[in-house]
Amino acid sequence: MAKKKAAKAGPVDNGARVAAEKAAASGGGKCAVCFQQFATTAKPAVFKAHADAKHPKEDFAKCFPGVTL
């Protein structure tokens, strides 16, 4: 009986899954030069450290377009 109710109600939509899908779709946690992936909770300072260490000749905006410091 409980399984039938759950089947009628449809899948449960939790906020964490939706947030992860939005972050993956936005591509905000990915370096545009080397395609290094970053956690969706990463702060701009992490992006800046990556750009300075791995791509010193490139502009920060080229590595992470749309991210502001």
C-alpha positions as CSV (number, residue, x, y, z in Angstrom):
1,M,0.0,0.0,0.0
2,A,2.8,2.5,0.9
3,K,4.6,1.7,-2.3
4,K,1.5,2.5,-4.4
5,K,1.2,5.9,-2.6
6,A,4.9,6.6,-3.2
7,A,4.6,5.7,-6.9
8,K,1.6,8.0,-7.3
9,A,3.4,10.9,-5.6
10,G,6.3,10.7,-8.1
11,P,10.0,11.2,-7.4
12,V,11.1,13.2,-4.4
13,D,12.8,16.4,-5.5
14,N,15.4,17.5,-2.9
15,G,17.1,20.9,-3.0
16,A,20.7,19.5,-3.0
17,R,20.2,17.6,-6.2
18,V,18.6,20.6,-7.9
19,A,21.5,22.9,-6.8
20,A,24.1,20.5,-8.1
21,E,22.4,20.3,-11.4
22,K,22.2,24.1,-11.7
23,A,25.9,24.4,-10.8
24,A,26.9,21.7,-13.3
25,A,24.8,23.5,-16.0
26,S,26.3,26.9,-15.3
27,G,29.9,25.6,-15.6
28,G,31.1,28.2,-13.1
29,G,33.5,25.8,-11.4
30,K,35.6,25.0,-14.4
31,C,38.8,26.6,-15.8
32,A,38.2,27.6,-19.4
33,V,41.9,27.1,-20.3
34,C,42.7,23.6,-18.8
35,F,39.2,22.4,-18.0
36,Q,40.1,21.8,-14.3
37,Q,36.9,21.1,-12.3
38,F,36.3,22.8,-9.0
39,A,33.8,22.2,-6.2
40,T,30.6,24.2,-6.6
41,T,31.3,25.7,-3.2
42,A,34.7,27.0,-4.2
43,K,35.3,30.7,-3.5
44,P,36.8,33.1,-6.0
45,A,40.0,33.1,-4.1
46,V,40.5,29.4,-5.1
47,F,40.0,30.3,-8.7
48,K,42.5,33.2,-8.4
49,A,45.1,30.9,-6.8
50,H,44.6,28.4,-9.6
51,A,44.9,31.0,-12.3
52,D,48.1,32.5,-10.7
53,A,49.8,29.1,-10.2
54,K,48.8,27.3,-13.4
55,H,48.3,30.0,-16.0
56,P,50.5,33.0,-15.0
57,K,50.6,34.3,-18.6
58,E,46.8,34.2,-19.0
59,D,44.3,36.8,-17.8
60,F,42.1,35.7,-14.9
61,A,39.0,36.5,-17.0
62,K,40.1,34.1,-19.7
63,C,40.4,31.3,-17.1
64,F,37.1,32.0,-15.4
65,P,34.8,34.1,-17.5
66,G,31.9,35.5,-15.4
67,V,33.7,35.2,-12.1
68,T,34.3,38.4,-10.2
69,L,36.9,38.8,-7.5
